Amino acid sequence: MPDTTLPMTDIGPFMRRHDRLSRRFFIVLLTASLLASVAACWYGLTVFDSPRAFPAPLWFAMLFYPFPIAFLMVVGWVTSRKRRTQPDGSLRMHPVDARGTMRVARAGAVYAIGLSAIMLVSQVASLQKVFQAPQLLNDLGAWFTWRAVPVTTGILLVWFGNAWPLIPTSRGTDHKSVTQKRFNRTLGWIFVLHGLLFVLGGVILPRNPPIYSLGIGGTGASMMLCVIVWGLMLHRATKNPGSPGHPDSALPLH
């Protein structure tokens, strides 16, 4: 019987190019955000005379927005550092796993870089509101904040959630492998459904701060809670697969 085993695919070169390109995008976005903060501080001194006179929204716009961009950049860097490549830089995988890994990597980069870009534009919109830009720009910034931000965030979440189940797991049929695969599928659905809720909220929610904040903030809190609870369930399932009454104890292994 001929050997039908597919040759392993080396995605090491792809991951290095991916990391390098993502890092460059993050550096550009973080630099732009920091420059916006510096420019806002300089202009604020000409308007308000002293930093003590700066209004709270100006301090928030200068200090808050660079941090999410830096955080996403650091997460990407840490993830790349933890990747288990061989001494020669190769990363060999089954062809199916290799395709899944590359798709998840691309989707993750689009999601993280897209969120960073949203942070940068939101920072600019916040600053022009503080400095009372022309009405047309203020209206455009308000539209972006109320409508474009949640809709774009939702689209990015749907894109990322759709790719997440492709992340490689053990190819065995043991209990742990089946549980991890089910976890990845469910986590993908969590991202997709909450992404759709973000899009829906951005389109239909009224521009009423309490109602809008409850809808968008509640969606974000719900997603975080679901991810945490499902992660704890995965941990419990993989640590105690045979515990009596455990929901996975009767999970078929095929």
C-alpha positions as CSV (number, residue, x, y, z in Angstrom):
1,M,0.0,0.0,0.0
2,P,1.6,3.3,-1.0
3,D,2.5,5.9,1.6
4,T,-0.1,8.7,1.4
5,T,1.3,10.8,4.3
6,L,1.5,14.4,3.2
7,P,4.9,16.1,3.6
8,M,5.2,18.5,6.5
9,T,4.9,22.2,5.5
10,D,7.5,24.7,6.9
11,I,5.7,28.0,7.8
12,G,8.7,29.5,9.6
13,P,9.4,31.9,6.7
14,F,5.7,32.9,6.5
15,M,5.5,33.6,10.3
16,R,8.7,35.7,10.3
17,R,7.4,37.8,7.4
18,H,4.0,38.1,9.2
19,D,5.6,39.2,12.5
20,R,7.9,41.7,10.8
21,L,5.0,43.3,8.8
22,S,2.7,43.4,11.8
23,R,5.4,45.0,14.0
24,R,6.0,47.7,11.4
25,F,2.2,48.5,11.3
26,F,2.1,48.7,15.1
27,I,5.2,50.9,15.2
28,V,3.6,53.3,12.7
29,L,0.3,53.4,14.5
30,L,1.8,53.8,18.0
31,T,4.2,56.5,16.7
32,A,1.3,58.4,15.2
33,S,-0.7,58.2,18.4
34,L,2.2,59.4,20.5
35,L,2.8,62.3,18.1
36,A,-0.9,63.2,18.3
37,S,-0.5,63.3,22.1
38,V,2.6,65.5,21.9
39,A,1.0,67.8,19.4
40,A,-2.2,68.0,21.5
41,C,-0.1,68.9,24.6
42,W,1.8,71.6,22.7
43,Y,-1.4,73.1,21.2
44,G,-3.2,72.8,24.6
45,L,-0.5,75.0,26.2
46,T,-1.2,77.7,23.6
47,V,-4.9,77.5,24.4
48,F,-5.1,76.8,28.1
49,D,-1.8,78.4,29.2
50,S,-1.0,75.7,31.7
51,P,-1.3,71.9,32.0
52,R,-3.3,72.5,35.2
53,A,-6.0,74.1,33.1
54,F,-6.3,71.2,30.7
55,P,-9.8,69.7,30.7
56,A,-10.2,66.1,31.6
57,P,-11.2,65.0,28.1
58,L,-7.9,66.4,26.8
59,W,-5.9,64.4,29.4
60,F,-7.9,61.3,28.5
61,A,-7.3,61.7,24.8
62,M,-3.6,62.3,25.3
63,L,-2.9,59.5,27.8
64,F,-5.4,56.7,27.2
65,Y,-5.3,55.9,23.5
66,P,-1.6,55.0,23.1
67,F,-1.9,52.3,25.7
68,P,-4.3,49.9,23.9
69,I,-2.1,50.2,20.8
70,A,1.0,49.4,22.9
71,F,-0.8,46.6,24.6
72,L,-1.8,44.9,21.4
73,M,1.7,45.4,20.0
74,V,3.2,43.7,23.1
75,V,0.8,40.8,23.0
76,G,1.8,40.2,19.4
77,W,5.5,40.4,20.3
78,V,5.1,38.0,23.3
79,T,3.1,35.5,21.1
80,S,5.8,35.5,18.5
81,R,8.5,35.0,21.1
82,K,6.7,32.0,22.5
83,R,6.4,30.3,19.2
84,R,8.2,26.9,19.3
85,T,10.4,27.1,16.2
86,Q,13.4,24.9,15.5
87,P,16.9,26.2,15.9
88,D,17.1,26.8,12.2
89,G,13.9,28.9,12.3
90,S,11.7,26.3,10.7
91,L,8.2,25.6,11.9
92,R,6.9,22.4,10.3
93,M,3.3,21.4,10.4
94,H,0.8,19.1,8.8
95,P,-0.4,20.9,5.6
96,V,-4.0,21.3,7.0
97,D,-2.6,22.8,10.3
98,A,-0.3,25.0,8.4
99,R,-3.1,26.5,6.3
100,G,-5.2,27.0,9.5
101,T,-2.3,28.6,11.3
102,M,-1.6,31.1,8.5
103,R,-5.3,32.0,8.3
104,V,-5.6,32.6,12.0
105,A,-2.4,34.6,12.0
106,R,-3.7,36.8,9.2
107,A,-7.1,37.2,10.9
108,G,-5.4,38.0,14.3
109,A,-3.2,40.6,12.7
110,V,-6.1,42.3,10.9
111,Y,-8.1,42.3,14.1
112,A,-5.3,43.8,16.3
113,I,-4.1,46.3,13.7
114,G,-7.6,47.3,12.9
115,L,-8.4,47.9,16.6
116,S,-5.2,50.0,16.9
117,A,-6.2,52.1,13.8
118,I,-9.7,52.6,15.4
119,M,-7.9,53.8,18.6
120,L,-5.8,56.3,16.6
121,V,-8.8,57.8,14.7
122,S,-10.8,57.9,17.9
123,Q,-8.0,59.8,19.5
124,V,-8.0,62.4,16.7
125,A,-11.8,62.7,16.9
126,S,-11.6,63.3,20.7
127,L,-8.9,65.9,20.3
128,Q,-10.7,67.9,17.6
129,K,-13.8,67.9,19.8
130,V,-11.7,69.3,22.8
131,F,-10.2,72.0,20.6
132,Q,-13.6,72.9,19.0
133,A,-12.8,72.0,15.4
134,P,-15.1,73.2,12.6
135,Q,-18.6,71.8,12.8
136,L,-18.2,69.6,9.8
137,L,-15.2,67.8,11.3
138,N,-16.9,67.6,14.7
139,D,-19.9,66.0,13.0
140,L,-17.7,63.5,11.2
141,G,-15.8,62.7,14.4
142,A,-19.1,62.1,16.3
143,W,-20.4,59.8,13.5
144,F,-17.2,57.9,13.7
145,T,-17.3,57.5,17.4
146,W,-21.0,56.6,17.6
147,R,-21.4,54.5,14.5
148,A,-18.2,53.5,12.7
149,V,-16.3,52.4,15.8
150,P,-18.7,49.7,17.0
151,V,-19.6,48.6,13.4
152,T,-15.9,48.2,12.4
153,T,-15.1,46.5,15.7
154,G,-17.9,44.0,15.1
155,I,-16.7,43.3,11.5
156,L,-13.2,42.6,12.8
157,L,-14.6,40.3,15.5
158,V,-16.6,38.4,13.0
159,W,-13.6,38.0,10.8
160,F,-11.4,36.8,13.6
161,G,-14.0,34.5,15.1
162,N,-14.6,32.9,11.8
163,A,-10.9,32.0,11.5
164,W,-10.3,31.0,15.2
165,P,-11.6,27.4,15.0
166,L,-8.9,26.7,12.4
167,I,-6.2,27.1,15.1
168,P,-4.3,23.7,15.2
169,T,-5.0,21.3,18.0
170,S,-3.8,17.8,18.7
171,R,-4.8,15.5,15.8
172,G,-5.6,12.6,18.2
173,T,-9.1,11.4,19.2
174,D,-8.5,11.4,22.9
175,H,-10.7,13.3,25.3
176,K,-8.4,16.3,25.6
177,S,-8.1,16.8,21.8
178,V,-11.9,16.6,21.3
179,T,-12.5,19.1,24.2
180,Q,-10.0,21.6,22.8
181,K,-11.6,21.4,19.3
182,R,-15.0,22.0,20.7
183,F,-13.7,24.9,22.8
184,N,-12.2,26.5,19.7
185,R,-15.4,26.1,17.7
186,T,-17.5,27.6,20.6
187,L,-15.0,30.4,21.2
188,G,-15.2,31.3,17.5
189,W,-19.0,31.5,17.7
190,I,-18.7,33.7,20.8
191,F,-16.6,36.2,18.8
192,V,-18.9,36.0,15.7
193,L,-22.1,36.5,17.7
194,H,-20.8,39.4,19.8
195,G,-19.3,40.9,16.6
196,L,-22.8,40.9,15.1
197,L,-24.2,42.5,18.2
198,F,-21.6,45.3,17.9
199,V,-22.6,45.9,14.3
200,L,-26.3,45.9,15.2
201,G,-25.7,48.2,18.2
202,G,-23.7,50.6,16.1
203,V,-26.4,50.8,13.5
204,I,-29.6,51.0,15.6
205,L,-28.8,52.3,19.0
206,P,-29.8,55.9,19.6
207,R,-27.2,58.5,20.3
208,N,-28.2,58.6,23.9
209,P,-25.2,58.1,26.2
210,P,-26.9,55.9,28.9
211,I,-28.7,53.6,26.4
212,Y,-25.7,53.5,24.0
213,S,-23.2,52.8,26.7
214,L,-25.4,50.1,28.1
215,G,-25.8,48.4,24.7
216,I,-22.1,48.7,23.5
217,G,-20.6,48.3,27.0
218,G,-22.9,45.4,27.8
219,T,-21.9,43.6,24.6
220,G,-18.2,44.0,25.4
221,A,-18.7,42.9,29.0
222,S,-20.7,39.9,27.8
223,M,-18.0,38.8,25.4
224,M,-15.3,39.0,28.1
225,L,-17.4,37.1,30.6
226,C,-18.2,34.4,28.0
227,V,-14.5,34.0,27.1
228,I,-13.5,33.8,30.8
229,V,-16.2,31.3,31.7
230,W,-15.6,29.1,28.7
231,G,-11.8,29.2,29.4
232,L,-12.4,28.0,32.9
233,M,-14.7,25.3,31.6
234,L,-11.9,24.2,29.2
235,H,-9.4,24.1,32.1
236,R,-11.7,22.0,34.2
237,A,-12.5,19.7,31.4
238,T,-8.9,19.0,30.5
239,K,-7.8,18.6,34.1
240,N,-10.7,16.3,35.2
241,P,-12.1,14.6,32.1
242,G,-13.6,11.7,33.9
243,S,-15.2,13.5,36.9
244,P,-18.8,12.2,37.6
245,G,-21.5,14.4,36.3
246,H,-19.0,16.5,34.3
247,P,-20.6,17.7,31.0
248,D,-17.7,16.2,29.0
249,S,-17.6,12.9,30.8
250,A,-19.9,11.3,28.2
251,L,-18.4,13.2,25.2
252,P,-17.7,10.7,22.3
253,L,-14.2,10.4,21.3
254,H,-14.8,10.2,17.6
